């Protein structure tokens, strides 16, 4: 959905309830976050969530009212409208998410903005007892990561995590040869077995991007890594993707001899895989090192 249209929806809801505070996905959409577009996993628009704790008001088309408690420390003015801070906002979104996948995807995409970290959300969750969806939030935190670049990558990782029980997974983590040369940064890496996971959306199917993908796959395979690819149809039914993953893992685990790759960066490398690391970057470094995340 067009970002201007999404922000217009948020603004209209905030204007209709001037004494309320936007929260949930709307806080991130209003800040311009890429993946908070106000739709569900099927692309259907969802209402703008607003916390209104002082007066009762009947929700109208386009927004929904929450009358949960709202501490003053979580209130913000966000470019002309009232809202809740990022930590409370994403906690709200996750607590009311329809399923675990949606909850974790929302958390992952919030971490990608660098407005919140897993530690900050976990500390907030630990302070709440008896609120709707708190067990849901705490479970989602256990599966969230700080370096997923898209909802599709998060869904692919969750298939490995939840369905196959794989835990040694890193996301968008650079891989180096033993001489310290950067060989590639795949969507996922099963560190235990040495299996790369990639999601191929429309961007990857043609042109220069496809050529770069094929070159990178060849480079990583030469280091002894196996490959498995997820495509759009696998999102609806991941069973074949999971079988391909298990096949790739069996092949990878049969490889003998010392590994020819590592995820330990050389001393000159600037790491950007955590929120803390990205927050420490200068504006120039963010432009140079993080531009691929928004491509």
C-alpha positions in Angstrom: 0.0 0.0 0.0 1.3 3.5 -0.9 3.0 5.0 2.2 1.3 8.4 1.7 -2.1 6.7 1.7 -1.3 4.8 4.9 -0.1 8.0 6.6 -3.3 9.7 5.4 -5.4 7.0 7.1 -3.4 7.4 10.3 -3.8 11.2 10.2 -7.6 11.0 9.6 -8.0 8.6 12.6 -5.9 10.9 14.8 -7.9 13.9 13.7 -11.2 12.1 14.4 -10.0 11.3 18.0 -7.9 14.3 18.9 -7.6 13.3 22.6 -6.5 9.8 21.7 -3.0 8.3 21.0 -2.2 6.3 18.0 -0.5 3.0 18.8 0.4 -0.4 17.3 1.3 -0.5 13.7 0.1 3.1 13.2 3.0 4.6 15.2 5.5 3.0 12.9 3.6 3.8 9.7 3.4 7.4 10.8 7.2 7.5 11.3 7.6 6.1 7.7 8.6 2.6 8.6 8.6 0.5 5.4 6.8 -2.6 6.4 4.0 -1.2 8.5 1.4 -0.6 5.8 -1.8 -1.1 7.7 -2.8 -4.4 6.1 -3.0 -7.9 7.3 -1.1 -10.9 5.8 -3.8 -11.2 3.1 -3.4 -7.5 2.1 -6.7 -6.3 3.7 -6.7 -2.9 5.5 -6.8 -3.1 9.3 -8.1 -0.2 11.4 -5.9 2.3 13.1 -5.5 1.5 16.8 -6.0 4.4 19.2 -5.7 4.4 22.9 -8.3 6.6 24.6 -8.2 6.3 28.4 -10.0 9.3 29.6 -13.3 9.4 27.7 -15.5 6.8 26.1 -16.0 7.0 22.4 -17.6 4.7 19.9 -15.1 3.6 17.2 -15.9 4.6 13.7 -14.9 3.1 10.4 -11.1 3.2 9.9 -10.1 3.1 13.6 -10.5 1.0 16.7 -10.5 2.3 20.3 -8.5 0.7 23.1 -9.2 1.9 26.7 -6.2 0.2 28.3 -4.2 2.1 30.9 -1.7 4.5 29.4 1.2 5.7 31.5 2.3 9.3 30.8 5.9 8.1 30.2 4.7 6.2 27.1 2.9 9.3 25.6 4.6 11.2 22.7 3.8 14.0 20.3 4.7 12.5 16.9 5.0 15.1 14.2 1.8 16.9 15.1 -0.3 14.0 16.4 -0.4 12.1 19.7 0.9 8.6 19.9 2.6 6.1 22.2 6.3 5.4 22.2 7.7 2.6 19.9 8.1 0.1 22.7 4.5 0.3 23.9 3.3 0.5 20.3 4.9 -2.7 19.1 4.0 -4.5 22.3 0.3 -3.5 21.7 0.6 -4.7 18.1 2.1 -8.1 19.1 -0.3 -8.7 22.0 -3.3 -8.4 19.7 -1.7 -10.2 16.7 -3.9 -13.0 15.3 -1.2 -15.7 15.4 2.4 -16.2 16.4 3.8 -15.7 12.9 2.1 -12.3 12.6 3.3 -11.4 16.0 7.0 -12.3 15.3 6.9 -10.6 11.9 5.7 -7.4 13.5 8.4 -7.5 16.1 11.1 -8.3 13.6 10.0 -5.3 11.4 10.0 -3.0 14.4 13.6 -4.0 15.2 14.5 -3.3 11.6 13.6 0.4 12.2 16.1 0.6 15.1 13.4 2.4 17.2 13.2 -0.6 19.6 15.4 -3.5 20.6 14.5 -7.0 21.8 16.0 -6.1 25.2 13.7 -3.0 25.5 10.6 -4.9 24.5 11.4 -7.8 26.8 12.0 -5.4 29.7 8.6 -3.8 29.0 6.9 -7.2 28.8 8.4 -8.2 32.1 6.7 -5.2 33.7 3.2 -6.2 32.7 1.0 -8.8 34.3 -2.6 -9.5 33.6 -2.8 -7.5 30.4 -4.4 -9.0 27.3 -1.9 -10.9 25.2 1.1 -10.8 27.5 1.9 -14.5 27.1 1.6 -14.0 23.4 4.1 -11.1 23.5 6.5 -13.1 25.7 6.4 -16.1 23.3 7.0 -13.9 20.3 10.0 -12.3 21.9 11.6 -15.7 22.1 11.5 -16.0 18.3 12.2 -12.5 17.3 15.5 -11.2 15.7 17.0 -7.8 15.2 18.3 -8.2 11.6 15.4 -9.4 9.4 15.0 -7.2 6.3 11.5 -8.2 5.2 8.4 -10.1 6.4 9.1 -12.8 3.9 12.5 -13.5 5.5 10.9 -13.6 8.9 8.3 -16.2 7.7 11.0 -18.3 6.2 13.1 -18.2 9.4 10.0 -19.2 11.5 9.4 -22.2 9.2 12.9 -23.4 10.1 12.6 -22.4 13.7 9.1 -23.6 14.6 8.5 -26.4 12.1 12.0 -27.9 12.0 13.2 -26.8 15.4 16.4 -25.2 14.0 17.8 -22.7 16.5 21.3 -21.8 15.1 20.0 -19.4 12.5 21.4 -16.0 11.7 19.7 -13.5 9.4 21.4 -11.3 6.8 24.7 -12.1 8.5 27.9 -11.7 6.3 29.8 -14.8 5.4 33.6 -14.7 4.9 36.2 -17.0 3.5 39.1 -17.9 5.8 41.2 -15.1 4.3 38.6 -12.6 5.6 37.0 -11.8 2.2 33.3 -11.0 2.3 31.6 -13.6 0.1 28.0 -12.8 0.6 25.2 -11.9 3.0 22.3 -14.4 2.5 18.8 -14.0 3.9 19.3 -16.9 6.3 22.1 -19.2 7.4 21.7 -22.4 9.3 25.1 -22.2 11.1 25.0 -25.8 12.4 24.6 -27.5 9.1 25.9 -24.8 6.7 22.7 -24.2 4.7 21.8 -20.9 3.1 18.2 -19.9 2.9 17.0 -17.3 0.3 13.6 -15.9 -0.4 13.1 -15.2 -4.1 10.4 -12.6 -4.6 9.6 -10.7 -7.9 12.8 -8.6 -7.5 15.0 -11.6 -7.8 13.5 -13.2 -10.9 15.0 -11.2 -13.7 17.7 -8.7 -14.7 20.8 -7.7 -12.8 19.5 -8.8 -9.4 19.0 -12.3 -10.8 22.5 -12.3 -12.2 24.0 -11.2 -8.8 22.0 -13.8 -7.0 23.4 -16.6 -9.2 26.9 -15.4 -8.9 26.7 -15.2 -5.1 25.2 -18.7 -4.9 28.1 -20.0 -6.9 30.6 -18.3 -4.6 29.0 -19.6 -1.5 28.6 -23.1 -2.8 32.3 -23.2 -3.6 32.9 -22.7 0.1 30.9 -25.8 0.8 27.5 -24.2 1.7 24.2 -25.8 0.6 21.3 -23.7 -0.8 17.6 -23.8 -0.4 15.2 -21.2 -1.9 11.7 -20.2 -0.8 9.3 -18.8 -3.3 5.9 -17.1 -3.0 3.8 -20.3 -3.2 5.8 -21.7 -0.2 4.3 -19.0 2.0 0.9 -20.6 1.6 2.1 -24.2 2.1 5.7 -24.5 3.3 5.7 -28.3 3.3 7.8 -28.7 0.2 10.2 -25.9 1.2 10.7 -27.8 4.5 11.5 -31.0 2.7 14.0 -29.2 0.5 15.6 -27.7 3.6 15.9 -31.2 5.2 17.4 -32.5 2.0 19.9 -29.7 1.9 20.8 -30.2 5.6 21.5 -33.9 5.0 23.9 -33.1 2.1 25.6 -30.3 4.1 26.1 -32.5 7.1 27.8 -35.2 5.0 30.6 -32.7 3.9 33.9 -33.8 5.5 36.9 -31.7 6.4 37.3 -28.3 7.9 34.9 -25.5 7.0 36.0 -23.0 4.4 33.8 -20.2 5.7 33.1 -18.3 8.8 30.7 -15.7 10.2 33.3 -14.1 12.4 34.2 -10.8 10.7 37.7 -9.6 10.2 38.9 -6.7 12.4 38.2 -4.0 9.6 34.5 -5.0 9.2 31.8 -2.8 10.8 29.0 -5.1 12.1 25.4 -4.0 11.7 23.5 -7.1 12.8 22.0 -5.7 16.0 20.0 -2.6 16.9 22.7 -1.5 19.3 25.4 -1.7 16.5 23.2 0.2 14.0 22.3 2.9 16.5 26.0 3.5 17.0 26.6 4.3 13.3 27.2 7.8 12.1 24.8 9.2 9.5 27.4 8.6 6.8 27.9 5.0 7.9 24.2 4.3 7.9 24.0 5.6 4.3 26.9 3.4 3.2 26.2 0.2 5.2 22.4 0.0 5.5 21.2 1.1 2.0 20.6 -2.5 0.9 18.1 -3.0 3.7 15.7 -0.5 2.1 16.3 -1.6 -1.5 
